[in-house]
């Protein structure tokens, strides 16, 4: 009765606090921190949903849906699955550029979260030029890029253990101490999660003998329909898949990259199409300690995954906001570019949307290099089409061409805007 009279809910001033956070706050009058915490736990327990997953001690994971989660879901439903399809991001003339941008960003930052050491400039150049990786870090990034592209091909498929093993193989091929570990469940219990800063043990995953049945349970949950009860919102389901694969740690290495790929697959399969254009790893890498703490809070509070859900929802919202900011900036740049190469102009009508995408990239990055293989790989076109695109821009004087060994290299000139302007002026006079 004492708890009922005080009006305890799941949150404290809207925040879903863990004991580690609550103990530093002033409790309500007449309560100790311990009784205050008990009141919150009772309120959460009565409103929580039990998940079909268990921790190492066979205790079920749960989650609650406080107001903060409801607000995040409302915005994500509107922003990532709604009629924004009509916006610039879905325009065929720009879609490839935006998608490649997000693929590259996610590939680089997801790999860097797992220890890949290479600069963004070098990694992006490798992907755009389609050159072979030279280091383990570059191999991790290339694998991630290939994996993210592969997800687009099987996004409509049902989740199966076999497909998840294939996902892991794509992510880790050529990067593991034992090559046989790529695409197979770990064979022992010598896999642990340590704090990278101080080396302390953070998590001991379930025993390897349980992994096949745990992976089956994961797939069954991933394939649930709206009619299954209890209902779990598709975005929460995608995040919970991310959480559980990270918790189970079913592979010798590459668990984080596979878990994030699983999240993308689930989001796209559920119709959240804008997910193709965002990078959650970009923001996870900015605050890796908070990412780890979201796991730790769940494990130290009786399997309450609400902490992880809130953290990931905040991260997704940041990624969506960043995309909108980029689109606004890109739209302004595109307007300026379109003034120079308007579709109806003497130059503009001679260019296709892939050539326009190259110019849009080149005009912001003087000195950028392009190769036929890279252009072919990014746009999924034939060698001859890619070669024709690039040579066409050379013929117009919009790219410079050199030869390195047997390969042609096409470079964005520093005076590209001026060259475009000159061509437009010449076309207008003619």
Protein Blocks (a to p, Z undefined) as FASTA:
>chain_A
ZZmmnopafbeehiacdfklmmmpccdehiafklmmmmmmmmmmmmcccdfbdcfkopac
dddddfklmmmmmmmmmmmmmmklmmmklpmklmmmmmmmmmmmmmmmmmmmnopacdfk
lmmmmmmnopacfbfklmmmmmmmmmmmmmmmmmmpccdfklmmmmmmmmmgopafblml
gopacfbfkbccddfklopafbdcddfklmmmmmmmmmmmmmpcfkbccdddfklmmmmm
mmmmmmnopafbhklmmmmmmmmmmmmmnopamlmmpcfklmmmmmmmlmmmmmmmmmmn
gopaklmmmmmmmmmmmmmmmmmmmmmmmmmmmmmmmmmmgfklmklmmpcfklmmmmmm
mmmmghiacdfklmmmmnopafklmmmmmmmmmmnopaccddehjbccddddfklmmmmm
mmmmmmmmZZ
